[in-house]
């Protein structure tokens, strides 16, 4: 065989292998995603059957939009930092045992720097940004905020802010903080591969001044974002579970809130130090910034509130927490629509006469004998039918029985998926798809054995 024919044969073989590899990958992706596609299509059919396809498309576009936006933001941010890292690479790498590694890396990316930079940025962007689509509900709440017309008693902000805006804002700040950490780590590795950082070099010359400036900028942004996080954490105190009741209590207001305000100031101060270090290009200011933040965060943010709770609140909790319990009660009444209830005293006599009983016989006959709080086990034993049916809870309602309005205890006989006789796809999706009716009994009657009269 001629050399040219051998070359063509090798090319055809290589091309065939590539096509075979892509074909295998396509088949693998198809079978791994088919279940998700089925669920996707089923969701659409369900929404469409209820004439709510617009809701389905709104959710879909919110997911796609969030995923693309945050992926693009992270891609651009990481790509720019890798570009800067390559621009700041020293012409002659710092001396050290890693010289050979740096040389090989430079040779590898010499003609394909943009491609490699883009691939790395895209991979990390997909990992960090694609999952943001799960925040579609928070985003829709944020975008369609409405006011409740009620302000919280600590910050004077409409409670709609806490329901519709705070969750998404908190997520964004946490995401940006995590994204900067990832960018910082990847950029540091890039500087190391470019020869701007040496682990085993001469003391005092292991990091170039340009690299110090670049990393100081990233750390400064990290400190600034953390300060914004502390600002939002102030509002999160209204949802605190630390005290006797839900909401901001004594320790939150008297200790945690001042600590967060102090940490905001410290974060801004650290940001200033790190930005100033862009020109100084040393390690002193970054060490001071990180050390100061860690010290204040541990002492003021953690230890001080714990001491206040232990030694000031717990010895006289009822006194310290009284105003905050009143806040909780007031806001609970507003939330449950009980703010306009007018209390009235009910005049009654602790004794009943036969005449009074006879005049109120309809009420006496309807006195509840069955307590729904303790009837679940009885329902399960006598009306369960099969082991895979379960009564989740017992409810009370009123029905017309023999022309009389009667209290009834009842419960839905629901399916217990974990106890199915065969946990196959057919069992879960075809054979056992729902519960089996209800069990009901008059609350004012029992049978001859003392059981509910179903």
Steps between C-alpha positions, in 0.01 A plus 500: 500500500628843411579754773226735375243220513615410853454863605146505358419171672621633834297818455187298422562280805557803722189670362297184557614481860404861559155446348457183704596686816254780429230245420558316827494828690172600332339166591622532859363854532169393348441216745616701802272793415192314374340488845548873547355566154198285585444696821546826310237406242262360764515826694409692187204272426376533857517881498345510153209279612422761767523786248808625687764451233597867547607416856713213370669721238560776757676255731696352208625837376585607853717188541668544162553872550655462845726216392626685192544833679702372794698261280590789268594728792732239648648414159585864428640561850724191498608554138608858574694394810678224308576752225645739759699215655651419161579866437670529840709188444868586548718489192752303702326277758607525861787259570400176668458124456175560310676660200453193282125487576462868412696458178289205385177683583606803298592282206165321522287817493727705276277490190173399661478732803157639407357152442634356827393808693150475351466126566608535863267795553209320336543183706510689829216728387278200431582351840444823692229669296269232363362404842366853550194400296368330815443850643226573246233539767707747703566697183131515404412609853771768483384629162131507593523637854189646661470683831290368786443841652651379829847600620722300734560659838880486493602646164174664389498318165189357336486127566470442125876562485565196720267278299582605144841669487726399786530129403620580148731781610657272761550229239664740254745631761591146611541392138727795417708429811543133402570596137781739602656225714500263201644771274766577761608135520505445122684828444758411765563168324538684169754738653689200637509329161610826337794531738369793703477293819763266637446272797865407543670819390712743695322662799368843406497426127248218469224724363544777245366848591253484211351176631470649849309794355266276301423268791457799734231635269312169512529483878379859524192417295445199725508725808259746340251226409526362853412846630186500285423156641526635855264782401237248385562281804354782710163441338535123538485557877124551465484127420736395781429178693746578780251623761189370670288598200568536129631842406755749625529466878716662770834346400438563130424870555742580783798287394472347151379816325782723636747222412376494140527878478857481630582224250365718219745774601784249529420360154515847343825572687650171376387587148687831528816328627496246219438762232783710645719189478463509121760778510699375800509143365598329823363239738464719809168663416327180382612322819372790714167502313438125526617486862286796605193358333550153656552652846192724489284229341586249773485739797218737407307279261503171693639513854343827617138408402542158662617662825209746497253217447653287775562757773246778433201339334471150644504605871201733443362389165137597562599859581758546224290339228162651597499786244612268222235243589243780476633581153468135401141481626402822324648398166350150531157653549551715191618202297205282607242777452425524871595863555139622485357238737308656790525297824179459699433335833269198497260487792434146613398303807711196599184293564244359258140416570298225337288764333805672346629166371162421346482843336846450346468132413626556143830631640526228765442225243780645290761497777816346359588156640783428257820702536667548158837543671503135613287328234764448231619162631140379536421600142819332378423170677132479411482673160848463352389208275855446364842564650583747224209728589558763763302767685724806525276700734144518631280800421166623632213612280122532514250307289125454487419157651133406534410864456730623776828687469749265662872526574694232314860384537642391167826427322612425146637152441825594325761290326824426683756463223768346720277201590390402150524123438719558195695824456515477123424773250174328408390484865572866566365645176226260382373265771526706819454862406271639772327432829168327561218719622450625855402364839245702697313462827263723700696674773209467744443124479676167552401140431433225754875430533591863568644551152409765244168431328626522139 
